[in-house]
C-alpha cells in the first residue's frame, strides 16, 4: 500500500484510520450481527447489534475487551460474577477471561478489542 501523507506525519499503513458511517463492514459471529467500525495496529472498534434471541455463550479470547452500552439490557457473566448492564454502563474484560452475555432487551454495544480480533476480520 502506498504511503499516505497526513499533515505532519507519514503513515506507511493507515489501516482504517477514518471509516465513514456508510463504509462500515457488516459482519456476523456466533449468530450475532455487528459492524466492524475501524481496525488499527493495536486495537479494533465494533458496534454489536444484539437482537431478541441472541446469546453469546461462555468463551474467552486473548484480547482485552472493553465496552460501552448504547442501548438495550444485558446480563454479563464474568467468570462467576453476574452484572446487569444498561444504557451508559461500561465494562472491561481482561484477556483470557471466561465471559458470556445474555441479551435481555435488544440493543447496541460498542466493543473495543486490543489487540484486534483476527476472527472478526
Rosetta constraint file for C-alpha pairs under 8 A:
AtomPair CA 1 CA 12 HARMONIC 7.60 0.50
AtomPair CA 1 CA 13 HARMONIC 6.74 0.50
AtomPair CA 2 CA 12 HARMONIC 6.97 0.50
AtomPair CA 2 CA 13 HARMONIC 7.77 0.50
AtomPair CA 3 CA 10 HARMONIC 6.85 0.50
AtomPair CA 3 CA 11 HARMONIC 5.87 0.50
AtomPair CA 3 CA 12 HARMONIC 4.56 0.50
AtomPair CA 3 CA 13 HARMONIC 6.68 0.50
AtomPair CA 4 CA 10 HARMONIC 6.04 0.50
AtomPair CA 4 CA 11 HARMONIC 5.44 0.50
AtomPair CA 4 CA 12 HARMONIC 6.46 0.50
AtomPair CA 4 CA 13 HARMONIC 7.60 0.50
AtomPair CA 4 CA 14 HARMONIC 7.08 0.50
AtomPair CA 5 CA 9 HARMONIC 6.49 0.50
AtomPair CA 5 CA 10 HARMONIC 4.86 0.50
AtomPair CA 5 CA 11 HARMONIC 6.54 0.50
AtomPair CA 6 CA 10 HARMONIC 6.02 0.50
AtomPair CA 6 CA 11 HARMONIC 7.30 0.50
AtomPair CA 14 CA 40 HARMONIC 7.89 0.50
AtomPair CA 15 CA 39 HARMONIC 6.29 0.50
AtomPair CA 15 CA 40 HARMONIC 5.65 0.50
AtomPair CA 15 CA 41 HARMONIC 7.24 0.50
AtomPair CA 16 CA 38 HARMONIC 5.38 0.50
AtomPair CA 16 CA 39 HARMONIC 5.53 0.50
AtomPair CA 16 CA 40 HARMONIC 6.45 0.50
AtomPair CA 17 CA 38 HARMONIC 6.94 0.50
AtomPair CA 17 CA 39 HARMONIC 7.51 0.50
AtomPair CA 17 CA 40 HARMONIC 6.97 0.50
AtomPair CA 18 CA 38 HARMONIC 7.33 0.50
AtomPair CA 19 CA 23 HARMONIC 6.09 0.50
AtomPair CA 19 CA 24 HARMONIC 6.55 0.50
AtomPair CA 19 CA 37 HARMONIC 6.67 0.50
AtomPair CA 19 CA 38 HARMONIC 6.34 0.50
AtomPair CA 20 CA 24 HARMONIC 6.80 0.50
AtomPair CA 24 CA 35 HARMONIC 6.08 0.50
AtomPair CA 24 CA 36 HARMONIC 5.92 0.50
AtomPair CA 24 CA 37 HARMONIC 5.32 0.50
AtomPair CA 24 CA 38 HARMONIC 7.79 0.50
AtomPair CA 25 CA 35 HARMONIC 5.53 0.50
AtomPair CA 25 CA 36 HARMONIC 5.10 0.50
AtomPair CA 25 CA 37 HARMONIC 6.86 0.50
AtomPair CA 26 CA 33 HARMONIC 7.29 0.50
AtomPair CA 26 CA 34 HARMONIC 6.04 0.50
AtomPair CA 26 CA 35 HARMONIC 4.71 0.50
AtomPair CA 26 CA 36 HARMONIC 6.39 0.50
AtomPair CA 27 CA 33 HARMONIC 5.79 0.50
AtomPair CA 27 CA 34 HARMONIC 5.28 0.50
AtomPair CA 27 CA 35 HARMONIC 5.94 0.50
AtomPair CA 27 CA 36 HARMONIC 6.85 0.50
AtomPair CA 27 CA 120 HARMONIC 7.61 0.50
AtomPair CA 28 CA 32 HARMONIC 5.33 0.50
AtomPair CA 28 CA 33 HARMONIC 4.41 0.50
AtomPair CA 28 CA 34 HARMONIC 5.93 0.50
AtomPair CA 29 CA 33 HARMONIC 6.69 0.50
AtomPair CA 29 CA 34 HARMONIC 7.82 0.50
AtomPair CA 29 CA 120 HARMONIC 7.27 0.50
AtomPair CA 30 CA 56 HARMONIC 7.17 0.50
AtomPair CA 31 CA 54 HARMONIC 7.16 0.50
AtomPair CA 32 CA 48 HARMONIC 7.51 0.50
AtomPair CA 32 CA 49 HARMONIC 7.08 0.50
AtomPair CA 32 CA 50 HARMONIC 6.48 0.50
AtomPair CA 32 CA 51 HARMONIC 7.99 0.50
AtomPair CA 32 CA 54 HARMONIC 6.44 0.50
AtomPair CA 32 CA 55 HARMONIC 7.93 0.50
AtomPair CA 32 CA 56 HARMONIC 7.92 0.50
AtomPair CA 33 CA 48 HARMONIC 6.44 0.50
AtomPair CA 33 CA 49 HARMONIC 5.48 0.50
AtomPair CA 33 CA 50 HARMONIC 6.91 0.50
AtomPair CA 34 CA 46 HARMONIC 6.72 0.50
AtomPair CA 34 CA 47 HARMONIC 5.56 0.50
AtomPair CA 34 CA 48 HARMONIC 4.32 0.50
AtomPair CA 34 CA 49 HARMONIC 5.23 0.50
AtomPair CA 35 CA 46 HARMONIC 5.60 0.50
AtomPair CA 35 CA 47 HARMONIC 5.10 0.50
AtomPair CA 35 CA 48 HARMONIC 6.46 0.50
AtomPair CA 35 CA 49 HARMONIC 7.62 0.50
AtomPair CA 36 CA 44 HARMONIC 7.98 0.50
AtomPair CA 36 CA 45 HARMONIC 6.59 0.50
AtomPair CA 36 CA 46 HARMONIC 4.73 0.50
AtomPair CA 36 CA 47 HARMONIC 6.71 0.50
AtomPair CA 36 CA 120 HARMONIC 7.85 0.50
AtomPair CA 37 CA 44 HARMONIC 7.72 0.50
AtomPair CA 37 CA 45 HARMONIC 5.48 0.50
AtomPair CA 37 CA 46 HARMONIC 5.16 0.50
AtomPair CA 37 CA 47 HARMONIC 6.86 0.50
AtomPair CA 38 CA 44 HARMONIC 5.82 0.50
AtomPair CA 38 CA 45 HARMONIC 5.35 0.50
AtomPair CA 38 CA 46 HARMONIC 7.15 0.50
AtomPair CA 39 CA 43 HARMONIC 6.13 0.50
AtomPair CA 39 CA 44 HARMONIC 4.40 0.50
AtomPair CA 39 CA 45 HARMONIC 6.49 0.50
AtomPair CA 39 CA 116 HARMONIC 6.86 0.50
AtomPair CA 40 CA 44 HARMONIC 6.03 0.50
AtomPair CA 40 CA 116 HARMONIC 7.52 0.50
AtomPair CA 41 CA 115 HARMONIC 7.69 0.50
AtomPair CA 41 CA 116 HARMONIC 7.65 0.50
AtomPair CA 42 CA 114 HARMONIC 5.83 0.50
AtomPair CA 42 CA 115 HARMONIC 4.86 0.50
AtomPair CA 42 CA 116 HARMONIC 6.34 0.50
AtomPair CA 43 CA 112 HARMONIC 6.80 0.50
AtomPair CA 43 CA 113 HARMONIC 5.50 0.50
AtomPair CA 43 CA 114 HARMONIC 4.51 0.50
AtomPair CA 43 CA 115 HARMONIC 4.94 0.50
AtomPair CA 43 CA 116 HARMONIC 4.88 0.50
AtomPair CA 44 CA 112 HARMONIC 5.51 0.50
AtomPair CA 44 CA 113 HARMONIC 5.15 0.50
AtomPair CA 44 CA 114 HARMONIC 6.61 0.50
AtomPair CA 44 CA 115 HARMONIC 7.09 0.50
AtomPair CA 44 CA 116 HARMONIC 4.79 0.50
AtomPair CA 44 CA 117 HARMONIC 7.30 0.50
AtomPair CA 45 CA 110 HARMONIC 7.05 0.50
AtomPair CA 45 CA 111 HARMONIC 5.78 0.50
AtomPair CA 45 CA 112 HARMONIC 4.54 0.50
AtomPair CA 45 CA 113 HARMONIC 6.60 0.50
AtomPair CA 46 CA 110 HARMONIC 5.69 0.50
AtomPair CA 46 CA 111 HARMONIC 5.18 0.50
AtomPair CA 46 CA 112 HARMONIC 6.41 0.50
AtomPair CA 47 CA 108 HARMONIC 6.55 0.50
AtomPair CA 47 CA 109 HARMONIC 5.60 0.50
AtomPair CA 47 CA 110 HARMONIC 4.48 0.50
AtomPair CA 47 CA 111 HARMONIC 6.24 0.50
AtomPair CA 48 CA 108 HARMONIC 5.45 0.50
AtomPair CA 48 CA 109 HARMONIC 5.10 0.50
AtomPair CA 48 CA 110 HARMONIC 6.23 0.50
AtomPair CA 48 CA 111 HARMONIC 7.19 0.50
AtomPair CA 49 CA 106 HARMONIC 7.90 0.50
AtomPair CA 49 CA 107 HARMONIC 6.17 0.50
AtomPair CA 49 CA 108 HARMONIC 4.83 0.50
AtomPair CA 49 CA 109 HARMONIC 6.94 0.50
AtomPair CA 50 CA 54 HARMONIC 6.26 0.50
AtomPair CA 50 CA 103 HARMONIC 7.03 0.50
AtomPair CA 50 CA 106 HARMONIC 5.26 0.50
AtomPair CA 50 CA 107 HARMONIC 5.30 0.50
AtomPair CA 50 CA 108 HARMONIC 5.97 0.50
AtomPair CA 50 CA 109 HARMONIC 7.96 0.50
AtomPair CA 51 CA 103 HARMONIC 7.57 0.50
AtomPair CA 51 CA 105 HARMONIC 7.72 0.50
AtomPair CA 51 CA 106 HARMONIC 4.57 0.50
AtomPair CA 51 CA 107 HARMONIC 6.61 0.50
AtomPair CA 52 CA 103 HARMONIC 6.91 0.50
AtomPair CA 52 CA 104 HARMONIC 7.66 0.50
AtomPair CA 52 CA 105 HARMONIC 6.72 0.50
AtomPair CA 52 CA 106 HARMONIC 5.43 0.50
AtomPair CA 53 CA 103 HARMONIC 7.23 0.50
AtomPair CA 54 CA 102 HARMONIC 7.44 0.50
AtomPair CA 54 CA 103 HARMONIC 6.17 0.50
AtomPair CA 55 CA 100 HARMONIC 7.94 0.50
AtomPair CA 55 CA 101 HARMONIC 6.11 0.50
AtomPair CA 55 CA 102 HARMONIC 5.13 0.50
AtomPair CA 55 CA 103 HARMONIC 6.04 0.50
AtomPair CA 56 CA 100 HARMONIC 5.42 0.50
AtomPair CA 56 CA 101 HARMONIC 4.98 0.50
AtomPair CA 56 CA 102 HARMONIC 6.48 0.50
AtomPair CA 57 CA 99 HARMONIC 7.75 0.50
AtomPair CA 57 CA 100 HARMONIC 5.04 0.50
AtomPair CA 57 CA 101 HARMONIC 6.72 0.50
AtomPair CA 58 CA 98 HARMONIC 6.15 0.50
AtomPair CA 58 CA 99 HARMONIC 5.08 0.50
AtomPair CA 58 CA 100 HARMONIC 4.30 0.50
AtomPair CA 58 CA 101 HARMONIC 7.71 0.50
AtomPair CA 59 CA 97 HARMONIC 7.94 0.50
AtomPair CA 59 CA 98 HARMONIC 5.27 0.50
AtomPair CA 59 CA 99 HARMONIC 5.65 0.50
AtomPair CA 59 CA 100 HARMONIC 6.51 0.50
AtomPair CA 60 CA 95 HARMONIC 7.47 0.50
AtomPair CA 60 CA 96 HARMONIC 5.14 0.50
AtomPair CA 60 CA 97 HARMONIC 5.39 0.50
AtomPair CA 60 CA 98 HARMONIC 4.74 0.50
AtomPair CA 60 CA 99 HARMONIC 6.40 0.50
AtomPair CA 61 CA 95 HARMONIC 6.20 0.50
AtomPair CA 61 CA 96 HARMONIC 5.08 0.50
AtomPair CA 61 CA 97 HARMONIC 7.27 0.50
AtomPair CA 62 CA 95 HARMONIC 4.84 0.50
AtomPair CA 62 CA 96 HARMONIC 5.06 0.50
AtomPair CA 63 CA 94 HARMONIC 7.45 0.50
AtomPair CA 63 CA 95 HARMONIC 4.75 0.50
AtomPair CA 63 CA 96 HARMONIC 7.08 0.50
AtomPair CA 63 CA 113 HARMONIC 5.87 0.50
AtomPair CA 63 CA 114 HARMONIC 5.27 0.50
AtomPair CA 63 CA 115 HARMONIC 5.65 0.50
AtomPair CA 63 CA 116 HARMONIC 7.19 0.50
AtomPair CA 63 CA 117 HARMONIC 6.83 0.50
AtomPair CA 64 CA 92 HARMONIC 7.39 0.50
AtomPair CA 64 CA 93 HARMONIC 5.83 0.50
AtomPair CA 64 CA 94 HARMONIC 4.83 0.50
AtomPair CA 64 CA 95 HARMONIC 4.32 0.50
AtomPair CA 64 CA 96 HARMONIC 7.84 0.50
AtomPair CA 64 CA 113 HARMONIC 5.63 0.50
AtomPair CA 64 CA 114 HARMONIC 5.27 0.50
AtomPair CA 64 CA 115 HARMONIC 7.25 0.50
AtomPair CA 65 CA 92 HARMONIC 5.70 0.50
AtomPair CA 65 CA 93 HARMONIC 5.04 0.50
AtomPair CA 65 CA 94 HARMONIC 6.61 0.50
AtomPair CA 65 CA 95 HARMONIC 7.21 0.50
AtomPair CA 65 CA 111 HARMONIC 6.63 0.50
AtomPair CA 65 CA 112 HARMONIC 5.64 0.50
AtomPair CA 65 CA 113 HARMONIC 4.67 0.50
AtomPair CA 65 CA 114 HARMONIC 6.72 0.50
AtomPair CA 66 CA 90 HARMONIC 7.33 0.50
AtomPair CA 66 CA 91 HARMONIC 5.49 0.50
AtomPair CA 66 CA 92 HARMONIC 4.13 0.50
AtomPair CA 66 CA 93 HARMONIC 6.10 0.50
AtomPair CA 66 CA 111 HARMONIC 5.68 0.50
AtomPair CA 66 CA 112 HARMONIC 5.21 0.50
AtomPair CA 66 CA 113 HARMONIC 6.65 0.50
AtomPair CA 67 CA 90 HARMONIC 5.38 0.50
AtomPair CA 67 CA 91 HARMONIC 5.34 0.50
AtomPair CA 67 CA 92 HARMONIC 6.48 0.50
AtomPair CA 67 CA 109 HARMONIC 6.64 0.50
AtomPair CA 67 CA 110 HARMONIC 5.37 0.50
AtomPair CA 67 CA 111 HARMONIC 4.28 0.50
AtomPair CA 67 CA 112 HARMONIC 6.13 0.50
AtomPair CA 68 CA 88 HARMONIC 6.63 0.50
AtomPair CA 68 CA 89 HARMONIC 5.95 0.50
AtomPair CA 68 CA 90 HARMONIC 4.33 0.50
AtomPair CA 68 CA 91 HARMONIC 6.76 0.50
AtomPair CA 68 CA 109 HARMONIC 5.69 0.50
AtomPair CA 68 CA 110 HARMONIC 5.19 0.50
AtomPair CA 68 CA 111 HARMONIC 6.66 0.50
AtomPair CA 69 CA 85 HARMONIC 7.25 0.50
AtomPair CA 69 CA 86 HARMONIC 6.35 0.50
AtomPair CA 69 CA 87 HARMONIC 4.98 0.50
AtomPair CA 69 CA 88 HARMONIC 5.45 0.50
AtomPair CA 69 CA 89 HARMONIC 5.52 0.50
AtomPair CA 69 CA 90 HARMONIC 6.19 0.50
AtomPair CA 69 CA 108 HARMONIC 6.50 0.50
AtomPair CA 69 CA 109 HARMONIC 4.53 0.50
AtomPair CA 69 CA 110 HARMONIC 6.48 0.50
AtomPair CA 70 CA 87 HARMONIC 5.23 0.50
AtomPair CA 70 CA 88 HARMONIC 6.29 0.50
AtomPair CA 70 CA 107 HARMONIC 7.20 0.50
AtomPair CA 70 CA 108 HARMONIC 5.40 0.50
AtomPair CA 70 CA 109 HARMONIC 5.38 0.50
AtomPair CA 70 CA 110 HARMONIC 7.12 0.50
AtomPair CA 71 CA 86 HARMONIC 6.84 0.50
AtomPair CA 71 CA 87 HARMONIC 4.83 0.50
AtomPair CA 71 CA 88 HARMONIC 7.86 0.50
AtomPair CA 71 CA 106 HARMONIC 7.63 0.50
AtomPair CA 71 CA 107 HARMONIC 4.66 0.50
AtomPair CA 71 CA 108 HARMONIC 5.23 0.50
AtomPair CA 71 CA 109 HARMONIC 6.92 0.50
AtomPair CA 72 CA 86 HARMONIC 6.18 0.50
AtomPair CA 72 CA 87 HARMONIC 6.43 0.50
AtomPair CA 72 CA 103 HARMONIC 7.87 0.50
AtomPair CA 72 CA 104 HARMONIC 7.48 0.50
AtomPair CA 72 CA 105 HARMONIC 4.93 0.50
AtomPair CA 72 CA 106 HARMONIC 4.96 0.50
AtomPair CA 72 CA 107 HARMONIC 3.98 0.50
AtomPair CA 72 CA 108 HARMONIC 6.50 0.50
AtomPair CA 73 CA 84 HARMONIC 7.09 0.50
AtomPair CA 73 CA 85 HARMONIC 5.69 0.50
AtomPair CA 73 CA 86 HARMONIC 4.84 0.50
AtomPair CA 73 CA 87 HARMONIC 7.28 0.50
AtomPair CA 73 CA 103 HARMONIC 6.49 0.50
AtomPair CA 73 CA 104 HARMONIC 5.27 0.50
AtomPair CA 73 CA 105 HARMONIC 4.76 0.50
AtomPair CA 73 CA 106 HARMONIC 6.85 0.50
AtomPair CA 73 CA 107 HARMONIC 7.23 0.50
AtomPair CA 74 CA 84 HARMONIC 5.64 0.50
AtomPair CA 74 CA 85 HARMONIC 5.06 0.50
AtomPair CA 74 CA 86 HARMONIC 6.71 0.50
AtomPair CA 74 CA 101 HARMONIC 6.62 0.50
AtomPair CA 74 CA 102 HARMONIC 5.60 0.50
AtomPair CA 74 CA 103 HARMONIC 4.78 0.50
AtomPair CA 74 CA 104 HARMONIC 5.18 0.50
AtomPair CA 74 CA 105 HARMONIC 6.76 0.50
AtomPair CA 75 CA 82 HARMONIC 6.51 0.50
AtomPair CA 75 CA 83 HARMONIC 5.59 0.50
AtomPair CA 75 CA 84 HARMONIC 4.57 0.50
AtomPair CA 75 CA 85 HARMONIC 6.20 0.50
AtomPair CA 75 CA 101 HARMONIC 5.69 0.50
AtomPair CA 75 CA 102 HARMONIC 5.00 0.50
AtomPair CA 75 CA 103 HARMONIC 6.63 0.50
AtomPair CA 75 CA 104 HARMONIC 6.98 0.50
AtomPair CA 76 CA 82 HARMONIC 5.68 0.50
AtomPair CA 76 CA 83 HARMONIC 5.21 0.50
AtomPair CA 76 CA 84 HARMONIC 6.31 0.50
AtomPair CA 76 CA 85 HARMONIC 7.01 0.50
AtomPair CA 76 CA 99 HARMONIC 7.21 0.50
AtomPair CA 76 CA 100 HARMONIC 5.99 0.50
AtomPair CA 76 CA 101 HARMONIC 4.72 0.50
AtomPair CA 76 CA 102 HARMONIC 6.58 0.50
AtomPair CA 77 CA 81 HARMONIC 5.51 0.50
AtomPair CA 77 CA 82 HARMONIC 4.46 0.50
AtomPair CA 77 CA 83 HARMONIC 6.45 0.50
AtomPair CA 77 CA 99 HARMONIC 5.30 0.50
AtomPair CA 77 CA 100 HARMONIC 5.20 0.50
AtomPair CA 77 CA 101 HARMONIC 6.29 0.50
AtomPair CA 78 CA 82 HARMONIC 6.47 0.50
AtomPair CA 78 CA 93 HARMONIC 7.60 0.50
AtomPair CA 78 CA 97 HARMONIC 7.28 0.50
AtomPair CA 78 CA 98 HARMONIC 6.19 0.50
AtomPair CA 78 CA 99 HARMONIC 4.55 0.50
AtomPair CA 78 CA 100 HARMONIC 6.91 0.50
AtomPair CA 79 CA 97 HARMONIC 6.86 0.50
AtomPair CA 79 CA 98 HARMONIC 5.25 0.50
AtomPair CA 79 CA 99 HARMONIC 5.82 0.50
AtomPair CA 85 CA 89 HARMONIC 5.89 0.50
AtomPair CA 85 CA 90 HARMONIC 7.74 0.50
AtomPair CA 93 CA 97 HARMONIC 6.75 0.50
AtomPair CA 113 CA 117 HARMONIC 6.65 0.50
AtomPair CA 117 CA 121 HARMONIC 7.03 0.50
